[in-house]
Amino acid sequence: MGNTGVLISPRYFGIRVVDAATGRGVPLVELRTTNDVAYITDSAGWIAYDEPGLMGTKIWFAIKSHGYEYPKDGFGYSGVALIPKPGEAATIKLPRKNIAERLYRVTGQGIYRDSQLLGKPVPKGIAQINGRVMGQDSVLVALYKGKLHWFWGDTSRPEYPLGQFGTAGATSDPRDNPDEAIRLRYFVDEKTGFSRPMFPSPKGPGPVWITGLAVIEGGSKLVCLYSRMKDLGTCVERGLAVFNDAKACFEPVAEFDPKQPEPLTGHPFLHDGWLYGTYEGGAPKPCVRVKPTLAAMKNLKSYDHFTEPKLSLKDAKTGDLISNHGGSVFWNAYRQRWVMILLEKLGKSSNVGEVWYAEAKDLSGPWDKAVKIVTHDKMDFYNVTQHPYFDRGRYLYFEGTYVNTFSGNPEATPRYNYNQILYRLDLEEKRLRV
């Protein structure tokens, strides 16, 4: 490992970290010097290095990244020594332990910051800040009237620590190649340019969170279940809302008892004339269904709870029981199976940061064995979901929210924290076979 001599921006020394197996740039890799200055790769795997007093001299960089591991030397250190020279670059090939491959950050500022500083090409249509969004929590996506409609929870901004809490939204072209980029077009406030609430007229204060996003009525309506919260555990308003195409926002059409759980949650899908979803802690195993009509979804008696909301998955290698904490289930044409992407609660590496894969011939299962595909060391990666509209033959795509809130890590990762990260899973990977 050493300098490659590739000429780039005359000011910076470029360091690129690539996946040793695929050659693709690896996001979220930390390089740390002996005086504890940390640099984090951008979504193309680049770091733009410019440190007065250290240019032209040999510098040690310790290497660390979730699900990747650089070989250790005789003293147990993982890293490389480089001589940073302006206008030159070096490449580090990083072995991957994760089965799934980290692709890029989907939301937030500076997704390709270092690439831009180095004068390297970045995906077309990706701005260094989009919708003035700095961070976003938990994604729900549906293909509606020819566009992917994306919605998130609490959304932060540059101007102040408090952002907007009325659900953020955006659209993208489903023809975007997920290996390259997802080009989000935010619904923004015309005056500020910042992401605007999708619930513009709540009855009172408090964040508005949604779940159960679905397209019904033969594709003519986009609906969701919503909750207005007093705090993390107290709901004061709950109901069903329909997306108003002309106003580009959700409008409540039915209210339910806020003391009772939503009648349908998670990431629903249509199957055999029904809309399937999850219910009160049962995610990701589908355990409730309703006819995909507005009339049926308004009527709580129309929801059919057809199985107990429990899941008994075990690690395919060790036989240890996996405590589930959400995820999604969708049909995968390549595998000809129902595929589950599952988040583990209280995992070995993190509280809610380890992701598992399982599959079954029938929707009802048996869901009995799973393989770990992603781990995050003492960091969260929660509310994970597949993106079935991106399925490309042997490749499956999923994303989640990366943050340090629940796993005991006091350090937030600059730019990445509280944002969405996309992964790709090769379904031909031998380690998936259980």
Secondary structure as the mmCIF struct_conf table of DSSP 4:
data_model
#
loop_
_struct_conf.conf_type_id
_struct_conf.id
_struct_conf.beg_label_comp_id
_struct_conf.beg_label_asym_id
_struct_conf.beg_label_seq_id
_struct_conf.end_label_comp_id
_struct_conf.end_label_asym_id
_struct_conf.end_label_seq_id
STRN STRN1 ASN A 3 ASN A 3
BEND BEND1 PRO A 10 ARG A 11
STRN STRN2 PHE A 13 ASP A 19
TURN_TY1_P TURN_TY1_P1 ALA A 20 THR A 22
STRN STRN3 GLY A 25 GLY A 25
BEND BEND2 PRO A 27 LEU A 28
STRN STRN4 GLU A 30 ARG A 32
TURN_TY1_P TURN_TY1_P2 THR A 34 ASN A 35
STRN STRN5 ALA A 38 ILE A 40
TURN_TY1_P TURN_TY1_P3 SER A 43 ALA A 44
BEND BEND3 GLY A 45 GLY A 45
STRN STRN6 TRP A 46 TYR A 49
TURN_TY1_P TURN_TY1_P4 PRO A 52 GLY A 56
BEND BEND4 THR A 57 THR A 57
STRN STRN7 ILE A 59 LYS A 64
STRN STRN8 SER A 65 SER A 65
TURN_TY1_P TURN_TY1_P5 HIS A 66 GLY A 67
STRN STRN9 TYR A 68 TYR A 68
HELX_LH_PP_P HELX_LH_PP_P1 TYR A 70 PRO A 71
STRN STRN10 LYS A 72 LYS A 72
TURN_TY1_P TURN_TY1_P6 GLY A 74 PHE A 75
BEND BEND5 GLY A 76 GLY A 76
STRN STRN11 SER A 78 SER A 78
STRN STRN12 GLY A 79 LEU A 82
TURN_TY1_P TURN_TY1_P7 PRO A 86 GLY A 87
STRN STRN13 ALA A 89 LEU A 94
STRN STRN14 ARG A 96 ARG A 96
BEND BEND6 ASN A 98 ALA A 100
STRN STRN15 GLU A 101 ARG A 105
BEND BEND7 THR A 107 GLN A 109
TURN_TY1_P TURN_TY1_P8 ILE A 111 TYR A 112
HELX_RH_AL_P HELX_RH_AL_P1 ARG A 113 LEU A 118
TURN_TY1_P TURN_TY1_P9 GLY A 119 GLY A 119
TURN_TY1_P TURN_TY1_P10 LYS A 124 GLY A 125
BEND BEND8 GLN A 128 ASN A 130
TURN_TY1_P TURN_TY1_P11 GLY A 131 ARG A 132
STRN STRN16 GLY A 135 GLN A 136
STRN STRN17 VAL A 139 TYR A 144
TURN_TY1_P TURN_TY1_P12 LYS A 145 GLY A 146
STRN STRN18 LYS A 147 TRP A 152
BEND BEND9 GLY A 153 ASP A 154
STRN STRN19 THR A 155 SER A 156
BEND BEND10 PRO A 158 GLU A 159
BEND BEND11 PRO A 161 PRO A 161
STRN STRN20 GLN A 164 GLN A 164
BEND BEND12 GLY A 166 GLY A 166
STRN STRN21 ALA A 168 SER A 172
TURN_TY1_P TURN_TY1_P13 PRO A 174 ARG A 175
BEND BEND13 ASP A 176 ASP A 176
TURN_TY1_P TURN_TY1_P14 PRO A 178 GLU A 180
STRN STRN22 ARG A 185 TYR A 186
STRN STRN23 VAL A 188 VAL A 188
TURN_TY1_P TURN_TY1_P15 GLU A 190 THR A 192
BEND BEND14 PHE A 194 PHE A 194
STRN STRN24 SER A 195 SER A 195
BEND BEND15 MET A 198 PHE A 199
BEND BEND16 SER A 201 SER A 201
BEND BEND17 LYS A 203 GLY A 206
STRN STRN25 VAL A 208 ILE A 216
HELX_RH_3T_P HELX_RH_3T_P1 GLU A 217 GLY A 219
TURN_TY1_P TURN_TY1_P16 SER A 220 SER A 220
STRN STRN26 LYS A 221 ASP A 231
TURN_TY1_P TURN_TY1_P17 LEU A 232 GLY A 233
STRN STRN27 THR A 234 ASN A 244
TURN_TY1_P TURN_TY1_P18 ASP A 245 ALA A 248
STRN STRN28 CYS A 249 PHE A 256
TURN_TY1_P TURN_TY1_P19 PRO A 258 LYS A 259
BEND BEND18 GLN A 260 GLN A 260
BEND BEND19 PRO A 263 LEU A 264
STRN STRN29 THR A 265 HIS A 271
TURN_TY1_P TURN_TY1_P20 ASP A 272 GLY A 273
STRN STRN30 TRP A 274 THR A 278
TURN_TY1_P TURN_TY1_P21 GLU A 280 GLY A 281
TURN_TY1_P TURN_TY1_P22 ALA A 283 PRO A 284
BEND BEND20 LYS A 285 LYS A 285
STRN STRN31 VAL A 288 VAL A 290
BEND BEND21 PRO A 292 THR A 293
HELX_RH_AL_P HELX_RH_AL_P2 LEU A 294 LYS A 298
HELX_RH_3T_P HELX_RH_3T_P2 LEU A 300 SER A 302
STRN STRN32 ASP A 304 ASP A 304
BEND BEND22 THR A 307 THR A 307
BEND BEND23 PRO A 309 PRO A 309
STRN STRN33 LYS A 314 ASP A 315
TURN_TY1_P TURN_TY1_P23 ALA A 316 THR A 318
STRN STRN34 LEU A 321 LEU A 321
STRN STRN35 ASN A 324 ASN A 332
TURN_TY1_P TURN_TY1_P24 ALA A 333 GLN A 336
STRN STRN36 ARG A 337 GLU A 344
BEND BEND24 LYS A 345 LEU A 346
BEND BEND25 LYS A 348 SER A 349
BEND BEND26 ASN A 351 VAL A 352
STRN STRN37 GLU A 354 ALA A 360
BEND BEND27 LYS A 361 ASP A 362
TURN_TY1_P TURN_TY1_P25 LEU A 363 SER A 364
STRN STRN38 LYS A 369 VAL A 374
TURN_TY1_P TURN_TY1_P26 ASP A 377 LYS A 378
STRN STRN39 ASP A 380 GLN A 386
HELX_RH_3T_P HELX_RH_3T_P3 PRO A 388 PHE A 390
STRN STRN40 ARG A 392 ARG A 392
TURN_TY1_P TURN_TY1_P27 GLY A 393 ARG A 394
STRN STRN41 TYR A 395 VAL A 403
BEND BEND28 ASN A 404 ASN A 404
TURN_TY1_P TURN_TY1_P28 THR A 405 GLY A 408
HELX_LH_PP_P HELX_LH_PP_P2 GLU A 411 THR A 413
TURN_TY1_P TURN_TY1_P29 PRO A 414 TYR A 418
STRN STRN42 ASN A 419 ASP A 426
TURN_TY1_P TURN_TY1_P30 LEU A 427 GLU A 428
HELX_RH_3T_P HELX_RH_3T_P4 LYS A 430 LEU A 432
#
